[in-house]
Amino acid sequence: MAHVITEPCAGPGGKVVACAAVCPVDCIHPKKDEAGFDQVKHLSIDAGTCIDCGLCVDECPVKAIFPEASVPGEWNQYIQLNADYYKNRG
C-alpha cells in the first residue's frame, strides 16, 4: 500500500518539498527543479515505486501524507489525483 499526498499540500504553506528530499526511492514529484512544478497544486507519490517506509510522513510540515487506507474521507479524491499524475507523466 502506497502513501498519498492530500489537500494540505495544495493549501497555504503547501508544496513543501522536504518530503521528496528524504524519499529513498525518489517517488515524490515534481520537485522544484522539474518541469511542471509550477503547474501542479500539490506533489504526488508514485504508488508503483513507494516502499511505504513512512519517512515522508514524518518530514511533511503540513501533515498531508497518509497511507492510502488511512486517507481522510474528505480527501479520497487525492488517491486518484496522485495516480493520475504518474499516468499522465508517462
Backbone as XML, in Angstrom:
<?xml version="1.0"?>
<chain id="A" units="angstrom">
  <residue number="1" name="MET">
    <atom name="N" x="0.853" y="-1.178" z="0.000"/>
    <atom name="CA" x="0.000" y="0.000" z="0.000"/>
    <atom name="C" x="0.894" y="1.234" z="0.000"/>
  </residue>
  <residue number="2" name="ALA">
    <atom name="N" x="0.651" y="2.137" z="-0.903"/>
    <atom name="CA" x="1.448" y="3.350" z="-1.032"/>
    <atom name="C" x="0.904" y="4.457" z="-0.141"/>
  </residue>
  <residue number="3" name="HIS">
    <atom name="N" x="1.680" y="5.497" z="-0.030"/>
    <atom name="CA" x="1.249" y="6.695" z="0.668"/>
    <atom name="C" x="0.672" y="7.663" z="-0.363"/>
  </residue>
  <residue number="4" name="VAL">
    <atom name="N" x="-0.146" y="8.601" z="0.115"/>
    <atom name="CA" x="-0.832" y="9.551" z="-0.750"/>
    <atom name="C" x="-0.657" y="10.954" z="-0.173"/>
  </residue>
  <residue number="5" name="ILE">
    <atom name="N" x="-0.369" y="11.913" z="-1.043"/>
    <atom name="CA" x="-0.278" y="13.320" z="-0.636"/>
    <atom name="C" x="-1.646" y="13.950" z="-0.866"/>
  </residue>
  <residue number="6" name="THR">
    <atom name="N" x="-2.157" y="14.636" z="0.156"/>
    <atom name="CA" x="-3.531" y="15.137" z="0.143"/>
    <atom name="C" x="-3.609" y="16.669" z="0.223"/>
  </residue>
  <residue number="7" name="GLU">
    <atom name="N" x="-4.802" y="17.160" z="0.459"/>
    <atom name="CA" x="-5.183" y="18.573" z="0.433"/>
    <atom name="C" x="-4.220" y="19.551" z="1.130"/>
  </residue>
  <residue number="8" name="PRO">
    <atom name="N" x="-3.712" y="19.261" z="2.307"/>
    <atom name="CA" x="-2.846" y="20.272" z="2.932"/>
    <atom name="C" x="-1.636" y="20.656" z="2.081"/>
  </residue>
  <residue number="9" name="CYS">
    <atom name="N" x="-1.202" y="19.781" z="1.191"/>
    <atom name="CA" x="-0.083" y="20.097" z="0.310"/>
    <atom name="C" x="-0.514" y="21.102" z="-0.763"/>
  </residue>
  <residue number="10" name="ALA">
    <atom name="N" x="-1.803" y="21.203" z="-1.018"/>
    <atom name="CA" x="-2.315" y="22.127" z="-2.023"/>
    <atom name="C" x="-2.748" y="23.456" z="-1.409"/>
  </residue>
  <residue number="11" name="GLY">
    <atom name="N" x="-2.773" y="23.538" z="-0.104"/>
    <atom name="CA" x="-3.240" y="24.740" z="0.571"/>
    <atom name="C" x="-2.112" y="25.704" z="0.875"/>
  </residue>
  <residue number="12" name="PRO">
    <atom name="N" x="-2.429" y="26.745" z="1.655"/>
    <atom name="CA" x="-1.391" y="27.694" z="2.060"/>
    <atom name="C" x="-0.267" y="26.963" z="2.785"/>
  </residue>
  <residue number="13" name="GLY">
    <atom name="N" x="0.934" y="27.249" z="2.400"/>
    <atom name="CA" x="2.078" y="26.579" z="3.000"/>
    <atom name="C" x="2.370" y="25.227" z="2.380"/>
  </residue>
  <residue number="14" name="GLY">
    <atom name="N" x="1.579" y="24.841" z="1.388"/>
    <atom name="CA" x="1.746" y="23.546" z="0.741"/>
    <atom name="C" x="2.883" y="23.523" z="-0.256"/>
  </residue>
  <residue number="15" name="LYS">
    <atom name="N" x="3.040" y="22.402" z="-0.917"/>
    <atom name="CA" x="4.105" y="22.137" z="-1.882"/>
    <atom name="C" x="5.489" y="22.396" z="-1.283"/>
  </residue>
  <residue number="16" name="VAL">
    <atom name="N" x="5.653" y="21.976" z="-0.053"/>
    <atom name="CA" x="6.970" y="21.998" z="0.576"/>
    <atom name="C" x="7.638" y="20.689" z="0.173"/>
  </residue>
  <residue number="17" name="VAL">
    <atom name="N" x="8.804" y="20.762" z="-0.407"/>
    <atom name="CA" x="9.418" y="19.573" z="-0.990"/>
    <atom name="C" x="10.319" y="18.797" z="-0.028"/>
  </residue>
  <residue number="18" name="ALA">
    <atom name="N" x="10.235" y="19.065" z="1.247"/>
    <atom name="CA" x="11.065" y="18.345" z="2.222"/>
    <atom name="C" x="10.817" y="16.853" z="2.153"/>
  </residue>
  <residue number="19" name="CYS">
    <atom name="N" x="9.584" y="16.451" z="1.879"/>
    <atom name="CA" x="9.259" y="15.027" z="1.801"/>
    <atom name="C" x="10.017" y="14.352" z="0.669"/>
  </residue>
  <residue number="20" name="ALA">
    <atom name="N" x="10.150" y="15.035" z="-0.454"/>
    <atom name="CA" x="10.844" y="14.456" z="-1.608"/>
    <atom name="C" x="12.327" y="14.263" z="-1.313"/>
  </residue>
  <residue number="21" name="ALA">
    <atom name="N" x="12.893" y="15.142" z="-0.516"/>
    <atom name="CA" x="14.323" y="15.065" z="-0.209"/>
    <atom name="C" x="14.670" y="13.836" z="0.626"/>
  </residue>
  <residue number="22" name="VAL">
    <atom name="N" x="13.739" y="13.342" z="1.431"/>
    <atom name="CA" x="14.039" y="12.194" z="2.293"/>
    <atom name="C" x="13.606" y="10.862" z="1.690"/>
  </residue>
  <residue number="23" name="CYS">
    <atom name="N" x="12.930" y="10.877" z="0.576"/>
    <atom name="CA" x="12.432" y="9.639" z="-0.029"/>
    <atom name="C" x="13.597" y="8.815" z="-0.584"/>
  </residue>
  <residue number="24" name="PRO">
    <atom name="N" x="13.795" y="7.596" z="-0.060"/>
    <atom name="CA" x="14.923" y="6.786" z="-0.517"/>
    <atom name="C" x="14.753" y="6.182" z="-1.910"/>
  </residue>
  <residue number="25" name="VAL">
    <atom name="N" x="13.528" y="6.213" z="-2.456"/>
    <atom name="CA" x="13.304" y="5.634" z="-3.787"/>
    <atom name="C" x="12.867" y="6.682" z="-4.813"/>
  </residue>
  <residue number="26" name="ASP">
    <atom name="N" x="12.949" y="7.960" z="-4.445"/>
    <atom name="CA" x="12.666" y="9.069" z="-5.366"/>
    <atom name="C" x="11.295" y="8.941" z="-6.037"/>
  </residue>
  <residue number="27" name="CYS">
    <atom name="N" x="10.251" y="8.740" z="-5.227"/>
    <atom name="CA" x="8.917" y="8.546" z="-5.806"/>
    <atom name="C" x="7.985" y="9.747" z="-5.625"/>
  </residue>
  <residue number="28" name="ILE">
    <atom name="N" x="8.496" y="10.884" z="-5.143"/>
    <atom name="CA" x="7.667" y="12.068" z="-4.925"/>
    <atom name="C" x="8.070" y="13.143" z="-5.928"/>
  </residue>
  <residue number="29" name="HIS">
    <atom name="N" x="7.082" y="13.569" z="-6.716"/>
    <atom name="CA" x="7.346" y="14.543" z="-7.786"/>
    <atom name="C" x="6.138" y="15.453" z="-7.975"/>
  </residue>
  <residue number="30" name="PRO">
    <atom name="N" x="6.273" y="16.568" z="-8.674"/>
    <atom name="CA" x="7.515" y="17.095" z="-9.211"/>
    <atom name="C" x="8.308" y="17.830" z="-8.135"/>
  </residue>
  <residue number="31" name="LYS">
    <atom name="N" x="9.600" y="17.822" z="-8.300"/>
    <atom name="CA" x="10.481" y="18.583" z="-7.424"/>
    <atom name="C" x="10.592" y="19.996" z="-7.979"/>
  </residue>
  <residue number="32" name="LYS">
    <atom name="N" x="11.102" y="20.905" z="-7.178"/>
    <atom name="CA" x="11.188" y="22.312" z="-7.591"/>
    <atom name="C" x="11.937" y="22.515" z="-8.897"/>
  </residue>
  <residue number="33" name="ASP">
    <atom name="N" x="12.918" y="21.688" z="-9.162"/>
    <atom name="CA" x="13.734" y="21.860" z="-10.364"/>
    <atom name="C" x="13.216" y="21.063" z="-11.565"/>
  </residue>
  <residue number="34" name="GLU">
    <atom name="N" x="12.053" y="20.432" z="-11.428"/>
    <atom name="CA" x="11.486" y="19.638" z="-12.520"/>
    <atom name="C" x="10.427" y="20.427" z="-13.289"/>
  </residue>
  <residue number="35" name="ALA">
    <atom name="N" x="10.319" y="20.111" z="-14.556"/>
    <atom name="CA" x="9.286" y="20.725" z="-15.390"/>
    <atom name="C" x="7.914" y="20.431" z="-14.796"/>
  </residue>
  <residue number="36" name="GLY">
    <atom name="N" x="7.063" y="21.411" z="-14.806"/>
    <atom name="CA" x="5.697" y="21.236" z="-14.338"/>
    <atom name="C" x="5.474" y="21.561" z="-12.878"/>
  </residue>
  <residue number="37" name="PHE">
    <atom name="N" x="6.539" y="21.858" z="-12.123"/>
    <atom name="CA" x="6.374" y="22.137" z="-10.699"/>
    <atom name="C" x="5.382" y="23.277" z="-10.467"/>
  </residue>
  <residue number="38" name="ASP">
    <atom name="N" x="5.499" y="24.338" z="-11.246"/>
    <atom name="CA" x="4.618" y="25.495" z="-11.062"/>
    <atom name="C" x="3.199" y="25.251" z="-11.558"/>
  </residue>
  <residue number="39" name="GLN">
    <atom name="N" x="2.991" y="24.210" z="-12.360"/>
    <atom name="CA" x="1.672" y="23.930" z="-12.916"/>
    <atom name="C" x="0.814" y="23.024" z="-12.040"/>
  </residue>
  <residue number="40" name="VAL">
    <atom name="N" x="1.391" y="22.347" z="-11.074"/>
    <atom name="CA" x="0.612" y="21.450" z="-10.226"/>
    <atom name="C" x="0.311" y="22.107" z="-8.885"/>
  </residue>
  <residue number="41" name="LYS">
    <atom name="N" x="-0.800" y="21.691" z="-8.280"/>
    <atom name="CA" x="-1.210" y="22.257" z="-6.996"/>
    <atom name="C" x="-0.580" y="21.542" z="-5.814"/>
  </residue>
  <residue number="42" name="HIS">
    <atom name="N" x="-0.168" y="20.294" z="-6.018"/>
    <atom name="CA" x="0.419" y="19.515" z="-4.922"/>
    <atom name="C" x="1.388" y="18.493" z="-5.494"/>
  </residue>
  <residue number="43" name="LEU">
    <atom name="N" x="2.221" y="17.961" z="-4.648"/>
    <atom name="CA" x="3.126" y="16.894" z="-5.056"/>
    <atom name="C" x="2.368" y="15.575" z="-5.068"/>
  </residue>
  <residue number="44" name="SER">
    <atom name="N" x="2.929" y="14.571" z="-5.714"/>
    <atom name="CA" x="2.294" y="13.256" z="-5.794"/>
    <atom name="C" x="3.307" y="12.157" z="-5.543"/>
  </residue>
  <residue number="45" name="ILE">
    <atom name="N" x="2.821" y="11.046" z="-5.015"/>
    <atom name="CA" x="3.651" y="9.877" z="-4.747"/>
    <atom name="C" x="3.318" y="8.787" z="-5.755"/>
  </residue>
  <residue number="46" name="ASP">
    <atom name="N" x="4.355" y="8.227" z="-6.359"/>
    <atom name="CA" x="4.187" y="7.141" z="-7.322"/>
    <atom name="C" x="3.943" y="5.842" z="-6.549"/>
  </residue>
  <residue number="47" name="ALA">
    <atom name="N" x="2.720" y="5.346" z="-6.583"/>
    <atom name="CA" x="2.331" y="4.146" z="-5.836"/>
    <atom name="C" x="3.119" y="2.918" z="-6.271"/>
  </residue>
  <residue number="48" name="GLY">
    <atom name="N" x="3.539" y="2.889" z="-7.513"/>
    <atom name="CA" x="4.288" y="1.747" z="-8.012"/>
    <atom name="C" x="5.733" y="1.702" z="-7.543"/>
  </residue>
  <residue number="49" name="THR">
    <atom name="N" x="6.225" y="2.818" z="-7.041"/>
    <atom name="CA" x="7.607" y="2.915" z="-6.588"/>
    <atom name="C" x="7.711" y="3.016" z="-5.070"/>
  </residue>
  <residue number="50" name="CYS">
    <atom name="N" x="6.700" y="3.572" z="-4.426"/>
    <atom name="CA" x="6.696" y="3.793" z="-2.976"/>
    <atom name="C" x="6.921" y="2.471" z="-2.236"/>
  </residue>
  <residue number="51" name="ILE">
    <atom name="N" x="7.818" y="2.495" z="-1.248"/>
    <atom name="CA" x="8.106" y="1.294" z="-0.459"/>
    <atom name="C" x="7.493" y="1.387" z="0.943"/>
  </residue>
  <residue number="52" name="ASP">
    <atom name="N" x="6.646" y="2.366" z="1.169"/>
    <atom name="CA" x="5.936" y="2.523" z="2.442"/>
    <atom name="C" x="6.856" y="2.642" z="3.647"/>
  </residue>
  <residue number="53" name="CYS">
    <atom name="N" x="7.967" y="3.330" z="3.466"/>
    <atom name="CA" x="8.898" y="3.486" z="4.584"/>
    <atom name="C" x="8.388" y="4.508" z="5.608"/>
  </residue>
  <residue number="54" name="GLY">
    <atom name="N" x="7.538" y="5.454" z="5.156"/>
    <atom name="CA" x="6.971" y="6.444" z="6.060"/>
    <atom name="C" x="7.854" y="7.642" z="6.359"/>
  </residue>
  <residue number="55" name="LEU">
    <atom name="N" x="9.040" y="7.704" z="5.779"/>
    <atom name="CA" x="9.912" y="8.849" z="6.035"/>
    <atom name="C" x="9.266" y="10.162" z="5.606"/>
  </residue>
  <residue number="56" name="CYS">
    <atom name="N" x="8.530" y="10.139" z="4.521"/>
    <atom name="CA" x="7.875" y="11.354" z="4.023"/>
    <atom name="C" x="6.804" y="11.856" z="4.988"/>
  </residue>
  <residue number="57" name="VAL">
    <atom name="N" x="6.115" y="10.939" z="5.638"/>
    <atom name="CA" x="5.053" y="11.310" z="6.589"/>
    <atom name="C" x="5.635" y="12.153" z="7.709"/>
  </residue>
  <residue number="58" name="ASP">
    <atom name="N" x="6.745" y="11.697" z="8.266"/>
    <atom name="CA" x="7.378" y="12.413" z="9.367"/>
    <atom name="C" x="7.963" y="13.751" z="8.930"/>
  </residue>
  <residue number="59" name="GLU">
    <atom name="N" x="8.385" y="13.853" z="7.685"/>
    <atom name="CA" x="9.050" y="15.058" z="7.180"/>
    <atom name="C" x="8.070" y="16.131" z="6.714"/>
  </residue>
  <residue number="60" name="CYS">
    <atom name="N" x="6.837" y="15.763" z="6.398"/>
    <atom name="CA" x="5.858" y="16.706" z="5.844"/>
    <atom name="C" x="5.423" y="17.734" z="6.890"/>
  </residue>
  <residue number="61" name="PRO">
    <atom name="N" x="5.766" y="19.011" z="6.690"/>
    <atom name="CA" x="5.422" y="20.035" z="7.682"/>
    <atom name="C" x="3.932" y="20.400" z="7.701"/>
  </residue>
  <residue number="62" name="VAL">
    <atom name="N" x="3.195" y="20.043" z="6.634"/>
    <atom name="CA" x="1.769" y="20.386" z="6.587"/>
    <atom name="C" x="0.877" y="19.174" z="6.852"/>
  </residue>
  <residue number="63" name="LYS">
    <atom name="N" x="1.486" y="18.046" z="7.217"/>
    <atom name="CA" x="0.760" y="16.813" z="7.585"/>
    <atom name="C" x="-0.220" y="16.388" z="6.492"/>
  </residue>
  <residue number="64" name="ALA">
    <atom name="N" x="0.288" y="16.312" z="5.264"/>
    <atom name="CA" x="-0.547" y="15.996" z="4.107"/>
    <atom name="C" x="-0.438" y="14.558" z="3.630"/>
  </residue>
  <residue number="65" name="ILE">
    <atom name="N" x="0.458" y="13.763" z="4.215"/>
    <atom name="CA" x="0.748" y="12.429" z="3.676"/>
    <atom name="C" x="0.182" y="11.347" z="4.586"/>
  </residue>
  <residue number="66" name="PHE">
    <atom name="N" x="-0.551" y="10.416" z="3.955"/>
    <atom name="CA" x="-1.205" y="9.323" z="4.679"/>
    <atom name="C" x="-1.005" y="8.012" z="3.930"/>
  </residue>
  <residue number="67" name="PRO">
    <atom name="N" x="-0.983" y="6.890" z="4.652"/>
    <atom name="CA" x="-1.087" y="5.609" z="3.952"/>
    <atom name="C" x="-2.427" y="5.602" z="3.203"/>
  </residue>
  <residue number="68" name="GLU">
    <atom name="N" x="-2.461" y="5.000" z="2.044"/>
    <atom name="CA" x="-3.682" y="5.037" z="1.216"/>
    <atom name="C" x="-4.928" y="4.626" z="1.995"/>
  </residue>
  <residue number="69" name="ALA">
    <atom name="N" x="-4.838" y="3.607" z="2.806"/>
    <atom name="CA" x="-6.002" y="3.125" z="3.561"/>
    <atom name="C" x="-6.438" y="4.081" z="4.666"/>
  </residue>
  <residue number="70" name="SER">
    <atom name="N" x="-5.601" y="5.062" z="4.984"/>
    <atom name="CA" x="-5.917" y="5.998" z="6.068"/>
    <atom name="C" x="-6.208" y="7.414" z="5.593"/>
  </residue>
  <residue number="71" name="VAL">
    <atom name="N" x="-6.333" y="7.604" z="4.284"/>
    <atom name="CA" x="-6.642" y="8.944" z="3.771"/>
    <atom name="C" x="-8.013" y="9.358" z="4.300"/>
  </residue>
  <residue number="72" name="PRO">
    <atom name="N" x="-8.098" y="10.544" z="4.934"/>
    <atom name="CA" x="-9.406" y="11.004" z="5.418"/>
    <atom name="C" x="-10.433" y="11.070" z="4.281"/>
  </residue>
  <residue number="73" name="GLY">
    <atom name="N" x="-11.661" y="10.695" z="4.578"/>
    <atom name="CA" x="-12.719" y="10.616" z="3.574"/>
    <atom name="C" x="-12.869" y="11.842" z="2.709"/>
  </residue>
  <residue number="74" name="GLU">
    <atom name="N" x="-12.724" y="13.022" z="3.291"/>
    <atom name="CA" x="-12.907" y="14.251" z="2.517"/>
    <atom name="C" x="-11.775" y="14.466" z="1.505"/>
  </residue>
  <residue number="75" name="TRP">
    <atom name="N" x="-10.713" y="13.684" z="1.613"/>
    <atom name="CA" x="-9.580" y="13.821" z="0.687"/>
    <atom name="C" x="-9.369" y="12.574" z="-0.161"/>
  </residue>
  <residue number="76" name="ASN">
    <atom name="N" x="-10.335" y="11.689" z="-0.225"/>
    <atom name="CA" x="-10.201" y="10.460" z="-1.019"/>
    <atom name="C" x="-9.873" y="10.717" z="-2.480"/>
  </residue>
  <residue number="77" name="GLN">
    <atom name="N" x="-10.305" y="11.834" z="-3.032"/>
    <atom name="CA" x="-10.034" y="12.134" z="-4.439"/>
    <atom name="C" x="-8.535" y="12.241" z="-4.709"/>
  </residue>
  <residue number="78" name="TYR">
    <atom name="N" x="-7.744" y="12.490" z="-3.675"/>
    <atom name="CA" x="-6.302" y="12.604" z="-3.859"/>
    <atom name="C" x="-5.643" y="11.258" z="-4.170"/>
  </residue>
  <residue number="79" name="ILE">
    <atom name="N" x="-6.280" y="10.175" z="-3.834"/>
    <atom name="CA" x="-5.757" y="8.857" z="-4.216"/>
    <atom name="C" x="-5.695" y="8.792" z="-5.740"/>
  </residue>
  <residue number="80" name="GLN">
    <atom name="N" x="-6.769" y="9.165" z="-6.398"/>
    <atom name="CA" x="-6.808" y="9.147" z="-7.857"/>
    <atom name="C" x="-5.949" y="10.259" z="-8.456"/>
  </residue>
  <residue number="81" name="LEU">
    <atom name="N" x="-5.920" y="11.426" z="-7.829"/>
    <atom name="CA" x="-5.095" y="12.524" z="-8.344"/>
    <atom name="C" x="-3.621" y="12.152" z="-8.340"/>
  </residue>
  <residue number="82" name="ASN">
    <atom name="N" x="-3.158" y="11.476" z="-7.284"/>
    <atom name="CA" x="-1.769" y="11.015" z="-7.244"/>
    <atom name="C" x="-1.519" y="10.025" z="-8.372"/>
  </residue>
  <residue number="83" name="ALA">
    <atom name="N" x="-2.411" y="9.070" z="-8.549"/>
    <atom name="CA" x="-2.260" y="8.066" z="-9.611"/>
    <atom name="C" x="-2.277" y="8.717" z="-10.988"/>
  </residue>
  <residue number="84" name="ASP">
    <atom name="N" x="-3.192" y="9.671" z="-11.184"/>
    <atom name="CA" x="-3.308" y="10.338" z="-12.479"/>
    <atom name="C" x="-2.047" y="11.119" z="-12.834"/>
  </residue>
  <residue number="85" name="TYR">
    <atom name="N" x="-1.410" y="11.719" z="-11.837"/>
    <atom name="CA" x="-0.191" y="12.467" z="-12.111"/>
    <atom name="C" x="0.840" y="11.556" z="-12.792"/>
  </residue>
  <residue number="86" name="TYR">
    <atom name="N" x="1.022" y="10.353" z="-12.261"/>
    <atom name="CA" x="2.018" y="9.443" z="-12.823"/>
    <atom name="C" x="1.538" y="8.807" z="-14.117"/>
  </residue>
  <residue number="87" name="LYS">
    <atom name="N" x="0.259" y="8.609" z="-14.253"/>
    <atom name="CA" x="-0.278" y="8.082" z="-15.504"/>
    <atom name="C" x="-0.043" y="9.092" z="-16.638"/>
  </residue>
  <residue number="88" name="ASN">
    <atom name="N" x="-0.268" y="10.360" z="-16.352"/>
    <atom name="CA" x="-0.091" y="11.414" z="-17.352"/>
    <atom name="C" x="1.366" y="11.792" z="-17.579"/>
  </residue>
  <residue number="89" name="ARG">
    <atom name="N" x="2.183" y="11.500" z="-16.592"/>
    <atom name="CA" x="3.607" y="11.832" z="-16.661"/>
    <atom name="C" x="4.346" y="10.872" z="-17.595"/>
  </residue>
  <residue number="90" name="GLY">
    <atom name="N" x="3.820" y="9.656" z="-17.668"/>
    <atom name="CA" x="4.409" y="8.662" z="-18.557"/>
    <atom name="C" x="5.449" y="7.925" z="-17.907"/>
  </residue>
</chain>
